Amino acid sequence: PQPEEGHLPAKIAAGAGVRRDRPYLELAWQPAYHDLMDPDAGYTKGAQIDFFALSGRYYPLEESFKLQSFRPVDILSLAPRDLFFKPYSWKVNGGLDRKSFADGSDRLYLHLNTGGGMAWHLTSTGNSIGYVMAEADINLADRFQQKAALGGGGSAGLLANLSDSWKAHLYSSALFYVIEEHQQYRLALDQHVNLSKNSGLLINTLWERSFNNSRAEAKLSWVRYF
């Protein structure tokens, strides 16, 4: 498909989910450009360039609204290798996110994450990409006793177009931190179902463990491109 046949560059998503048995409503906005889970038509498969993505959540049981994340930049390039071409895949992202700290609470922290690795087509049709990456991660927060944590580890994932309108991304990561010693493990499955050229449904499921605290989360969102 030609670029003009792809979705529009801005996106808004409205959804509902459950996090640690606490229901919430979420509103997210992304002014540009293309997320890994967005429809591939008109864009490069395996490429993600997001700028100034912002999301907030309202927890009705607590009657509280919280900033969930703010990422000024989130770039991922999955470049499959073959017999003749051996490109490297890479990623970089940073901003504010939430994670579970030692006291079990979910708090905002500032982070910068980068990594590099390799990717491959897993089928002859090119409908699926598998990848592995080594990662480095820097976290800054007042909740850390030393105000900072420096981590390293790896991630692996599978991105697949299950049909013309259904895309799935299964991935996991493990990061090990020094200065503020702890580990963070993550296993997630994201799915996107196209409803039209500029709308779709996004399904996110996640299990994560940090500071010996585990959490599970599931969310369903309606996505509109404009």
Phi, psi and omega in degrees: 000144178285158182306323181291349178271355180276176180292159177290158193282336180265158185211141171232141181227133177236130184204181178220150181200184179228131179228117182053045180065015177250114179289153178208161171248142183229142173233128183230148181221137178221110184288335180192144022214307182203124180264156181302328182270356177289159178302141185283337186307123179084358181233170179276123180296134179086005180249139178225129174223101179249138176233131173056044176286131186227137177216146177223155182230144175247124179258104186296327181293330179260351184052049183225144175250134183227140170292126181267315180198154172214113182240105177299328180213139177209101185241133177221130178234108175262105184248099184299141178265155175216195185297329186254327184246134185234059180287160175256144175267153182206167180207154170204134176206157180195161179145208179257135175216175176246145175212165178278128179261183187299330180277002178089355180272153176266118185232155175288145174214156179263134184216158171224124184234136177214160181188170179209154181184213185223153179222155182217147167287132182262351177226158181292337180278349181077017182279351181220144180232128172253147183210157172224146181216145166268142186228152169235142187218132177242125179243138176230129179194147176294338181289340174285138178298324179260009178070352184209155174219133180245124186231164176209158180171218183203168178217159177211149182200171178224120177250124187219139169268105184282337174200184180296337184238006186230121179236144180224147178224111177255126183209159179216158178208156176219123180234140183236125190250146171246179189070290170255091192290124173190174178234154176224124179241145181215139174223125186217154174225118176250140179224143178229132178240120179288132171259328176199185180301324186237030175205157180188178176245136179241128180241121180240130172232141188210139166234133183217146178227127181213137182052038180064018175247128181255150175214149175237150184210145175218140184212142174237127183229148169262131185245134178231127178262143182208000000 
